[in-house]
Amino acid sequence: MRMLLAVVLVALAGVVEAQVSITVGPQGQYLGNPSANRLDPDSVSNPLGRFGSPLSPDSTNNSMMGRWGSPSSSYSVTSPYPTRGPRVVLPNQPMMPPGW
């Protein structure tokens, strides 16, 4: 029984240390978190949220006129020729890694 409790506590310690990744633009702009949670207001999967709405200028899902989602924008995740699109990083990582 003690061994099972020790295993569970070690497994939970890894969960507590887990960090949520975020999406950032080339200048460090926060562009939401890449979660599948459609109820999270900061999720890129929330169709009514700032970072998931197809109508929001800050969304990677805005394919019409969004800087981050339009195929004609060089900053877009859907562009065939992106120059400096958004990146997914951990919150404590540098926003712009060397050479980015």
N, C-alpha and C positions, 0 to 999 in steps of 0.2 A: 504494500500500500504506500509506503514511504517513497519507494522508487517511482511509482506512478505519479505521485504528487510532485516529485522533483522534476520529472519529465514535463509535466504540465506547466510548472513555473518557469522552466527554461524556455519553453515554447512561447509563453505569454510575454516573456522579457523581450523576445524578438519583435513581437507585435507592437509593444509599447515604443520601441525605438524606431519603428517604421516612419518614414516621412512621405508626405504627399508631394508628387511632382507638380510643377506648374509650367505654363506656357508663357514664354517671354519673346518680345520682339527684339530686333538688333540693338536698340538703344536701351534695353532693359524694361520696356513697357510690359506691364502685367496684362496677359491676354487670357486669363482664366486657367482652370485646371482641367487636364485631359481625363476626366472621369466619365463613366457611363451613367452617372446619377442624374436623371432628368429633373429631379427636384432641387438639386443644389443650385443656388443662384449664381455661383461662379463657374459652373460646369459648362464645358463646350458642347455638352449633349442636351442642355436645357433649351428648348426651342423658344421659350419666353424670356430667357435671361440675356443679359448684356453680352456675354461671350459665346452664346449658342444660337441666338436669333439670326435667321437669314436676312433680317432687315437692319441689324445693328452694324454701325461702322467699325466697331471693335471686335467683331466676330470673324472667326476663320470660316464660318459657314455662309457668309454673305458673298455669293458668287456674282452679283450684279454690279455693285459699285464699291465693295469693301476692299480696303487696302490689303487685308490679310487673307481674303478668300477668292478674289476675282482672278480668273486665269490670265488676264491681261496685266496684272500688277506684278512687278518684279519682287515684291515682298510677300507674295501669296504662297500658301501651301499647295495650291492647285496649279500654279504656273509651270509650264514646261521648261521655262528658263529662269528660275528664281536666282536672285543675287544674294539676298540676305533675309530669308524668311524667318518665321518664328522657330524657336527651339523649345524642347521640353527639357527642363532641368529640375534638380532638387532645390529647395529654397535656400540652402546654405552654399550652393555652388556659385562660382562667379557668373555673372550674367553674360559676359562675353569672353569665352575661352580664347586663348592665344590663337591667332590666325583666323578668327571668325569674322 
